[in-house]
Amino acid sequence: MQKEITRQWWKEGIVYQIYPRSFQDTSGNGIGDIQGVIKRLDYIKSLGIDIIWLNPVYESPNDDNGYDISDYRNIMKEFGTMADFDELLAGMKERGLKLVMDLVVNHSSDEHEWFQESRKSRDNPYRDYYHWWPAEKGTPPERWSFFDVESNAWKYDEITDAYYLHCFSVKQPDLKWENPKVRQEVYDLMQFWFEKGVDGFRMDVISFISKDTDFPELPESYNGEFIPFYSNGPKLHDYLQEMNQSVLSQYDVMTVGEAPGIGIDRALDFVDEERNELNMFFHFDLMELDREEGELFLMAKEPWKLTEFKKIHSAWDTVFAKKGWGSMFLNNHDFPRSVSRWGNDSKTHWYNSATMLQTFLLSMRGTPFFYYGEEIGMTNVRFKNITDYQDINTINRYKTAEQNGGDLESFIENEKDASRDNARTPMQWDTTDNAGFSLTKPWLKVNSNHKEGINVASQEGKKNSVLNYFRQMVQVRKDHPTLVYGSYQLLLQSDEEVYAYSRVLEDERYLVLLSFSTKKAIKTITEIVFEKAELVISNDEIYPTKQNNQFELMPYQACIYKLV
Ligand code: GLC
């Protein structure tokens, strides 16, 4: 049964994520900035984008590139000033673009005033803003940290003879949401940005804000699962409902939570409209598909299977078929480039697979999130030397491997596919030395393939470019509300070459065919009946076959048909 459709701008909108550090440098320091985003607003508008999600731009010592915030109400100096930010927002409003900011409130920076106070003494008014474990209670129960060389989430702090909790780096102490004052601070700062006119938040590791604060010992059988030790704690939904009531409900805004560890069984707890929490969230099921079990940054030995890829998306679509709303993404600043990971970035298949993946995101139910450079098919950079990497995640895991006498060569092999820096190389605007990103040496090396056609300038004027296909496909989504709101049915379920599905709204039906194969594929659709399939869009030539329900697809070809 199809749910009743409630139209919303954030369901119909197409999101473009900008990692500001890597987008456009205008100040000449090799680091992207807010003026850089302003400079490119017309370009973004020309893509057909409706919403920009900006990774953190707040004041930060940059231990984790802005995910360690030392002042939530100021702009990072490297990125510019509040006046620049206001100019950006005004420029976006003028162009009808919405702005979604990153809300990073599971933790702050250790340089935030709250933490500076908190660590001073055990009776400081800010003491209870963070999780402290007094040393006289003994060593705290083991907790694992993402970015810690020792993988220890407890850091001993001499000043007060106590340990503080940091699920991420030592410079990212976890805020204590159990303290109502902390929650009020967060709601106030959200209000501050909403009053400025921002249109929503992407909420960083939001499922981590509530944890078991008794910190029980990990069971012997513990194998790395987040729940219940790190995330989805007993108060999570109380906090989200309180946040909704206190702030979100007062504005017409969009919210999308990042929710590692949350599977389909818990999904509706976050986004069922009647619960008044969030609009959408990012699940991690796809991001785990090609990784070792419980190891988000370790490539699996076996290649991923298309049937599994389909299974994940089909299962998630079913969850939201009646309630809530989904989000669709193939890469972001934490995961490698989509064409290198889910497509094929060899010279032969790059064009088709990049455009095929765009067709996928733009023909599924759920709001599509594109990551800067995806519109031109940017690929993984695959740095060979540890000295080229800038990401704390790669650098600290390298140090751990070094300390443990691990195999450093295979470590780098893994990072070539898995490192977050693959997705963080500067935006490729043209063929000049720094790809038009900066006039000086960029903070992270540019991918040299900007000289070989993977750049905006070269693709602008070319009819058959990844960039212009993207624009065309965006238009197709906008012209066909069925692609946004229609029901989804998986076809060819057990096929390992082609992902096929239908999208149906009232009497309109579309068939989407996506080849994930390096070979030609001939497929017969038998699950649905139709007289004629009229082509809406394709990224390759069409080969008519004898029967009307048989389709021949070139490697990585994508086609959308209207069925009559
Ligand atoms: C999220 C962010 C990631 C960051 C981490 C800690 O997963 O997307 O970039 O390192 O949280 O804030």
Residues whose N, C-alpha, C, O or C-beta is under 5 A from the ligand:
A	BS01	GLC	D64 Y67 F168 D204 V205 D334
